[in-house]
Amino acid sequence: MTTPDDSDFEHPSITLLNELIRRPSITPDDAGCQEILAKRLTHLGFECESMPFGDVENLWARRGSVGPVLCFAGHTDVVPPGSENEWQSDPFEPVVRDGNIFGRGSADMKSGLAAMIVALERFIDSHADHNGSLAMLITSDEEGRARDGTLKVIETLQARGEHIDWCVLGEPSSQNTLGDIVRVGRRGSLSGMLTVRGVQGHVAYPHLADNPIGRFAPVLSELNAIEWDQGNEHFPPTSFQVVDIRAGVGAPNVTPAELSARFNFRYSTVWDHEKLKEKVHSIFDAHDIDYELNWHLSGEPFLTGAGKLTEAVTQAVSEQTDKSPELSTGGGTSDGRFISPAGTDVVELGPVNESIHKVNEHVRIDDVVKLTTMYQRIAELLLT
């Protein structure tokens, strides 16, 4: 691991990152971050368009009118800091310790945004007449409901015939060292919200009641026992996980009238959400159970295969780290799930994710500097 030199502390990406951290942009509040970024982009010749939906601020910026379109994307919103007493410093005042910048959003993902802006400034300074078009898509809704952010922007762009060919998301994809992992896809996420109805009664007279816990138990056992698939070349096996079960009336001698549960599938391209739902309903319907099951789809799985984007990203990372990144589909969901269905190749390349969403979130200063160079190199490889 390298130690930042004095020039790293004065690097323009670090200066911009510090400015963004000072904005307490707890989702969905942008807290003026996009205004800062739009001014920089406008100076570079981007046409900046504010796209607010509901209480969410979004920014679409584009430089050029022809294809191919290379888009850098990310979010300005952050999760709440939690108890500030557990932080070693003010979560919204950047502090340098041991070669790291501490602050909420430092890794997820204001460092990515800062690196993107400076990378674009340096790229355009050297290649003002680049091929194709550059774009940035920035939302303040990634950490929240994710319904009025990137999803709505992509729908708007599609409606007016704008297409993104390649997209680089600045999500913190790295695991141990910068660039060791690049996300080239994500599993789908499908949640089920279950209600099982019964009849409340005395535990001593079960024949006069109908215990929904007993009704659900064999169904849950069957769901847990199923091997949903074995995955494939790019994805691990589909996972079924129960995240919440509630029943009971608070008395030890009363069986409840109702049970509620929530479960989630993280699934590969072996399935789509409609087939998964059909399979689950067939299992419930085979049992004697009075139930209601509602669904929420966070996103279908997506995969960016071998091509110009993955080649450019791999080369850019290798030049800075002397190692080829692992191309992975692991982790949770990201806004890539809204961008990929529009026919866009999507990858995620960002800093180490070990401290994201935690107290004392931080990012290495030299990683932000290197990430800036990686983003600049990706633009060079694709648009010159």
Secondary structure, DSSP 8 states (H G I E B T S, - for coil): -----HHHHT-HHHHHHHHHHTS--BTT--TTHHHHHHHHHHHTT-EEEE--BTTB-EEEEEE-SSS-EEEEEEE--B-----GGGSSS-TTS-EEETTEEESTTIIIIIHHHHHHHHHHHHHHHH-TT-SSEEEEEEES-TTTT-SSSHHHHHHHHHHTT---SEEEE----BSSSTTSEEE-EE-EEEEEEEEEE-B-EETT-GGGSB-HHHHHHHHHHHHHH-------SSS---EEEEEEEE---S-TTEE-SEEEEEEEEEE-TT--HHHHHHHHHHHHHTSS-EEEEEEEEEE--EE--SSHHHHHHHHHHHHHHSS--EEE--SS--THHHHGGGT-EEEE--SB-TTTTSTT-EEEHHHHHHHHHHHHHHHHHHH-
